[in-house]
């Protein structure tokens, strides 16, 4: 087991994602609760970011978290909007400093008691589904351990959001999340191939791959290898 | 040796020249890998970066064969890169020594015909960003001179990677590392799209992608993004670049 797998399994268990019959909403709440309790934060929100880049709050914990999100929608600027638009993480460790990127948002966030804001996109290559937004009532960058946990919490959220529309997974989201999480090149290559085969977005292709692997009781990298070696296709 | 000195001088100038608007981290590290192959006379070079989650990811290698990429991916668990990264110092080993140090990784390396391997950390003022990994398939061990050159190249590259100099270096570094990792994922997705459109292997798809980027003077990552999101007609590749 790799260091990544160990961290992922620990966080999966802490957010309650391994409970039988767990639903996506429980996991979203669990991720936010985990972040606030373990990562030295004052708030956390999980945002869904759709293609026309409108945003929805999937879950939030801590008083300022929802407020910070609303602020960004209202003002049209902020770390979450930047992360969502670019697919890159945005770490604003000191919103009170003068050189920040969002003059209006920064002032309003500081007034609301948020002095640092970190937005991690739920991203796999070109597939972007939302952001995990972390708020802190004091300035300063996340330490390396907290950042690692936050990145993995974002990975888990990404997997759960990706499978939201997938009926074929049924009620075994816990089983799927336990089986997911192998970020291998072959999976990304297969995603590209399947997106052409299905004439679908990369997000749909990745979700189809995950669902197919899960239903076959195989690892996603094994199924992906079959696709890349052209033993299997997704053509209808 | 004079040739090597001249080459080295050119390489260091190039590695330091990263303060440009259209900096592409994958291309930069591919160049580093290619330079390492030339200067150090190795068979293969690869650059792995920290994923910020306790693992390492391959960003660039001098060769893009799938079997080779998998060898690098194995080092997420054990191998010279992992050791250089965690211990923050270079490591070199023969195939025999490798079998003792990395029982899972070494057989896979032997399968590729590698006799000697080494890795040196990419470090920047206390931050370890990843490691430069070199493989030889002949019976020439890595000398202390080789290691010194590899080490120097890795150091300059690490400095070049963090383009902006800033007080809040840690957050910038974290942003850039995560962005770099995603760039590589985009390239893999683009390989798949192209392979499927053109009915070629993913290895060939990468060659097509790189050739097209060069011919049209575009950044590899940018072109890959257009291909992966199917914003370019992938069939153009076959018509114009074969």
HADDOCK unambig.tbl for C-alpha pairs under 7 A between the chains (distance, minus, plus):
assign (segid A and resid 2 and name CA) (segid B and resid 76 and name CA) 6.97 0.50 0.50
assign (segid A and resid 2 and name CA) (segid B and resid 77 and name CA) 5.41 0.50 0.50
assign (segid A and resid 3 and name CA) (segid B and resid 54 and name CA) 5.76 0.50 0.50
assign (segid A and resid 3 and name CA) (segid B and resid 55 and name CA) 6.57 0.50 0.50
assign (segid A and resid 4 and name CA) (segid B and resid 53 and name CA) 6.18 0.50 0.50
assign (segid A and resid 4 and name CA) (segid B and resid 54 and name CA) 5.93 0.50 0.50
assign (segid A and resid 4 and name CA) (segid B and resid 55 and name CA) 6.15 0.50 0.50
assign (segid A and resid 88 and name CA) (segid B and resid 175 and name CA) 6.99 0.50 0.50
assign (segid A and resid 88 and name CA) (segid B and resid 179 and name CA) 5.62 0.50 0.50
assign (segid A and resid 89 and name CA) (segid B and resid 175 and name CA) 5.55 0.50 0.50
assign (segid A and resid 90 and name CA) (segid B and resid 175 and name CA) 6.47 0.50 0.50
assign (segid A and resid 91 and name CA) (segid B and resid 171 and name CA) 5.91 0.50 0.50
assign (segid A and resid 91 and name CA) (segid B and resid 175 and name CA) 6.98 0.50 0.50
assign (segid A and resid 124 and name CA) (segid B and resid 182 and name CA) 6.76 0.50 0.50
assign (segid A and resid 124 and name CA) (segid B and resid 185 and name CA) 6.93 0.50 0.50
assign (segid A and resid 125 and name CA) (segid B and resid 182 and name CA) 5.05 0.50 0.50
assign (segid A and resid 125 and name CA) (segid B and resid 183 and name CA) 6.65 0.50 0.50
assign (segid A and resid 125 and name CA) (segid B and resid 185 and name CA) 4.79 0.50 0.50
assign (segid A and resid 125 and name CA) (segid B and resid 186 and name CA) 4.38 0.50 0.50
assign (segid A and resid 126 and name CA) (segid B and resid 186 and name CA) 5.93 0.50 0.50
assign (segid A and resid 126 and name CA) (segid B and resid 225 and name CA) 6.91 0.50 0.50
assign (segid A and resid 126 and name CA) (segid B and resid 229 and name CA) 6.84 0.50 0.50
assign (segid A and resid 141 and name CA) (segid B and resid 171 and name CA) 6.36 0.50 0.50
assign (segid A and resid 148 and name CA) (segid B and resid 52 and name CA) 5.47 0.50 0.50
assign (segid A and resid 148 and name CA) (segid B and resid 53 and name CA) 4.37 0.50 0.50
assign (segid A and resid 151 and name CA) (segid B and resid 53 and name CA) 6.77 0.50 0.50
assign (segid A and resid 152 and name CA) (segid B and resid 53 and name CA) 6.77 0.50 0.50
assign (segid A and resid 185 and name CA) (segid B and resid 188 and name CA) 6.22 0.50 0.50
assign (segid A and resid 188 and name CA) (segid B and resid 185 and name CA) 6.43 0.50 0.50
assign (segid A and resid 188 and name CA) (segid B and resid 188 and name CA) 5.48 0.50 0.50
assign (segid A and resid 188 and name CA) (segid B and resid 189 and name CA) 4.90 0.50 0.50
assign (segid A and resid 189 and name CA) (segid B and resid 188 and name CA) 5.02 0.50 0.50
assign (segid A and resid 189 and name CA) (segid B and resid 189 and name CA) 4.73 0.50 0.50
assign (segid A and resid 189 and name CA) (segid B and resid 191 and name CA) 6.01 0.50 0.50
assign (segid A and resid 189 and name CA) (segid B and resid 192 and name CA) 4.18 0.50 0.50
assign (segid A and resid 190 and name CA) (segid B and resid 192 and name CA) 5.81 0.50 0.50
assign (segid A and resid 191 and name CA) (segid B and resid 189 and name CA) 6.19 0.50 0.50
assign (segid A and resid 191 and name CA) (segid B and resid 192 and name CA) 6.84 0.50 0.50
assign (segid A and resid 192 and name CA) (segid B and resid 189 and name CA) 4.52 0.50 0.50
assign (segid A and resid 192 and name CA) (segid B and resid 190 and name CA) 6.07 0.50 0.50
assign (segid A and resid 192 and name CA) (segid B and resid 192 and name CA) 4.20 0.50 0.50
assign (segid A and resid 192 and name CA) (segid B and resid 193 and name CA) 4.33 0.50 0.50
assign (segid A and resid 192 and name CA) (segid B and resid 228 and name CA) 6.53 0.50 0.50
assign (segid A and resid 193 and name CA) (segid B and resid 192 and name CA) 4.53 0.50 0.50
assign (segid A and resid 193 and name CA) (segid B and resid 193 and name CA) 4.83 0.50 0.50
assign (segid A and resid 193 and name CA) (segid B and resid 195 and name CA) 6.98 0.50 0.50
assign (segid A and resid 193 and name CA) (segid B and resid 196 and name CA) 5.22 0.50 0.50
assign (segid A and resid 196 and name CA) (segid B and resid 193 and name CA) 6.13 0.50 0.50
assign (segid A and resid 196 and name CA) (segid B and resid 196 and name CA) 6.73 0.50 0.50
